[in-house]
Amino acid sequence: MAWRILSREGEVWHVQPAAERRANQATWQLMFSFREHAEHRSRAIWASYPLESSSKSSLFIQAERISDEALHEVLSRHLV
């Protein structure tokens, strides 16, 4: 998934997937980087998503299928 752009309550967020593999684990965990695009401030939020795979490329293919609505939900949970 290349980056996506989400709009939420007048804020513009750039969303990019990442894969993280923690020590002593064989699977990759899907993460999202949400970066606010604002003139006078910038915020970044890292959020995990409940998808794992032994293959990074398969994880990114699955990330392509995640809806914008699902990404809005993840972002909303981290902004509260």
C-alpha positions as CSV (number, residue, x, y, z in Angstrom):
1,M,0.0,0.0,0.0
2,A,1.4,3.4,-0.9
3,W,0.4,6.1,1.4
4,R,-3.2,7.3,1.7
5,I,-4.6,10.6,2.7
6,L,-7.5,10.8,5.2
7,S,-9.4,13.8,6.3
8,R,-10.9,13.9,9.8
9,E,-12.6,16.9,11.4
10,G,-10.8,19.3,9.2
11,E,-7.4,17.7,9.7
12,V,-5.5,16.0,6.9
13,W,-3.5,12.8,7.8
14,H,-1.0,10.9,5.7
15,V,-1.2,7.2,6.4
16,Q,1.6,4.8,5.6
17,P,1.9,1.1,6.5
18,A,5.0,-0.5,8.1
19,A,5.9,-3.9,9.3
20,E,7.4,-4.6,12.7
21,R,8.9,-7.9,14.0
22,R,9.5,-8.0,17.6
23,A,12.4,-9.9,19.2
24,N,11.9,-13.7,19.5
25,Q,8.8,-13.6,17.2
26,A,8.6,-15.2,13.7
27,T,5.7,-13.0,12.5
28,W,5.5,-9.5,11.3
29,Q,2.9,-7.1,12.8
30,L,1.2,-4.5,10.7
31,M,1.6,-0.9,11.9
32,F,0.4,2.4,10.5
33,S,2.1,5.7,10.7
34,F,-0.5,8.6,10.8
35,R,1.2,11.9,10.1
36,E,-0.9,15.1,10.4
37,H,-0.3,17.5,7.6
38,A,-0.8,21.0,9.1
39,E,0.7,24.3,8.5
40,H,1.7,25.2,12.1
41,R,2.1,21.8,13.7
42,S,2.8,18.3,12.9
43,R,1.9,15.2,14.9
44,A,2.7,11.6,14.3
45,I,0.9,8.6,15.6
46,W,2.0,5.0,15.3
47,A,-0.7,2.4,15.7
48,S,-0.7,-1.4,15.4
49,Y,-3.3,-3.2,13.4
50,P,-4.5,-6.7,14.2
51,L,-2.8,-8.4,11.2
52,E,0.2,-10.6,11.3
53,S,2.1,-12.7,8.8
54,S,5.3,-14.5,8.4
55,S,5.9,-12.6,5.2
56,K,6.3,-8.8,5.0
57,S,5.1,-8.7,1.4
58,S,1.9,-10.6,2.2
59,L,1.3,-8.2,5.1
60,F,1.5,-5.2,2.8
61,I,-0.8,-6.9,0.2
62,Q,-3.4,-7.3,3.0
63,A,-2.9,-3.7,4.0
64,E,-4.0,-2.6,0.5
65,R,-7.4,-4.2,1.3
66,I,-8.0,-2.2,4.5
67,S,-10.8,0.3,4.0
68,D,-10.5,4.0,4.7
69,E,-13.3,3.6,7.3
70,A,-11.1,1.0,9.2
71,L,-8.2,3.4,9.1
72,H,-10.4,6.2,10.4
73,E,-11.4,4.0,13.3
74,V,-7.8,3.2,14.2
75,L,-6.9,6.9,14.1
76,S,-9.9,7.9,16.2
77,R,-9.0,5.4,18.9
78,H,-5.5,7.0,19.2
79,L,-6.8,10.6,19.2
80,V,-9.1,10.2,22.2
